[in-house]
Amino acid sequence: MQTILKPLALTGALILAAFFSPAQEADAVIKKVKDKLATVKDYQADGIMKTDVSFIKIPESKVVIYYKHPDKFRVKKQDGIAIVPKGGSNVNLGSLFVNDNYTAVPAGKNTLAGVAVSVIKLLPLDEKSDVVVATLYIDETQSLIRKAVITSRSGGTYEMEMTYGKYSNWGLPDKVVFSFNTKDYKLPKGLAFDYDMGEKPQAASTDKEQKGKLEISYSNYAVNKGIADSVFK
């Protein structure tokens, strides 16, 4: 009987190992990304913001971007108007990992711009979380998030694609491109100030999806130099 039970026990152990191994690998990948992003306690950067939304015209703007761990984020235009994109706290994706209150689920492999990535879904365990699910496309070689598709309760589903350069060691992008469905996505109230400079926006059509895009190109990062909380008020 013992001779029979031992192979059965071994088989069961192998099945459990095969089941848990992918989940453990996903946790390990997320931890490396989280650890890299955690090295950034704050930053200030210059930026150029471009907005492409079919039913409004918004000029290209020079901005200054501020971030402070864990989730303070602010974009200020030269004229002093503050703009915080919906989901803006996730512009620095470290805010997704403020705590460990999520489950990481492996979702296969893919390729983005010739770079092999692992696809991992983050499922928040807090039922009050605004984020419903975040699908991350991670470059394991450099522990960088190349793309994120985030479904939120307040802003629908939007995508973020990151391009990296000289600040990749910090996990900070040179460019972030947001793509969103204008029917679901609420534009920042601060953008209303731009309407007075030109045409009034036409109402978005509700009978079909319209895509919008917001692009921020970063330069001149100042990392971990200290930023006062008053900047975010």
Stockholm file with secondary structure:
# STOCKHOLM 1.0

chainA/1-233         MQTILKPLALTGALILAAFFSPAQEADAVIKKVKDKLATVKDYQADGIMKTDVSFIKIPESKVVIYYKHPDKFRVKKQDGIAIVPKGGSNVNLGSLFVNDNYTAVPAGKNTLAGVAVSVIKLLPLDEKSDVVVATLYIDETQSLIRKAVITSRSGGTYEMEMTYGKYSNWGLPDKVVFSFNTKDYKLPKGLAFDYDMGEKPQAASTDKEQKGKLEISYSNYAVNKGIADSVFK
#=GR chainA/1-233 SS CHHHHHHHHHHHHHHHHHHHHHHHHHHHHHHHHHHHHTTCSEEEEEEEEEEEETTBCCCCEEEEEEEETTTEEEEEETTSCEECCTTGGGSSGGGGGSSSCEEEEEEEEEEETTEEEEEEEEEESCTTCSEEEEEEEEETTTTEEEEEEEEETTTEEEEEEEECCTTGGGTCCSEEEEEEETTTCCCCGGGGGGGGGSCCCCCCCSSSCCEEEEEEEEEEEEESSCCCGGGGC
#=GC SS_cons         CHHHHHHHHHHHHHHHHHHHHHHHHHHHHHHHHHHHHTTCSEEEEEEEEEEEETTBCCCCEEEEEEEETTTEEEEEETTSCEECCTTGGGSSGGGGGSSSCEEEEEEEEEEETTEEEEEEEEEESCTTCSEEEEEEEEETTTTEEEEEEEEETTTEEEEEEEECCTTGGGTCCSEEEEEEETTTCCCCGGGGGGGGGSCCCCCCCSSSCCEEEEEEEEEEEEESSCCCGGGGC
//
